Amino acid sequence: MKSLRSPAHVRLLELLHAAREKAGLTQQQLADRLGKPQSFISKYEGGERRIDVIEFIAIADALEMDPSRAIRDIRAKFRA
């Protein structure tokens, strides 16, 4: 199963984007926190790039969000 642009992947991107906005951060500010270029944020938020679990945890930490809560949300909506 491809996960890029699947409904679950889209939901993950929505959660991360909303968390960034709730934190009041621009893509550049989040990228600075992660030590990444702004394009890293733009590409994953736009669905052009996947993030792995380690990147997901780092992003969640930078956004001060609970990664397990996001996973539970996605799992509940898209359980097979």
N, C-alpha and C positions, 0 to 999 in steps of 0.2 A: 504494500500500500504506500503510495506516495503521500507524504505529509505536506509538501509545499502547496499552498493554496487550498488545502482541504478545509472543510468547515471548522475543524478543531484548530488548525493552524491559524486560520483567520481570527478565531476567537482569542487565541493566545496573543496575537498582534494587537487586537483591540484592547485587551487587558493591560498590556505593556504600555501602549500609547496613552491610555487613560491614566495609568499610574504616573507616567511622566508629567502629563498635564496637571494632575492633582498635586504633584510635588512642586509645580511651578517652575519646571526646568525646560529650557530649550534643548533641542537635540545637541547643540554644541556643549552646553553645560553638562549634560549627561555623558557625552563622549569624553569630556575632560575628566570627569570622575572615574571613568573606566580606563583612561589612558589609551583611548581609541580615537580614530578620526571621526568627524561628524558623519561622514558617508557610511560608517558602520551602522549608526543608528538609523539613518535614512533608508538604507537598504533592507534592514530587517523589518522596520516599521512598514515599508512599502511592499513587503512580501517578496522581494528580490533575492533575499538571502535567508537561509535557515540559521538558527542559533543552536548550539549544542547545549547539553544540560549544564555544563560548567559555566558557559556564557550566560545562560538563563539565571543561574544563581547569582552571578556577579551583577547582572543588571538589576535583579530583584533587590539585592543588598544596597546597590547604589540608589535605588528608588525608595528604600525603606519599606518594601512590601514583603508580605509573607509568600514565598514561592509555593509552599504547599497549598495555600488557599487558592491560588490561581490554578494549580493542577487539579484540585478537587472540583473547582467550578467547571473546568473543561471536561473532566471525567464524567461529572453528573449530566452534562448536556449531551455528550457524544459517546456514552457507553454503548458498546456494541452488543 
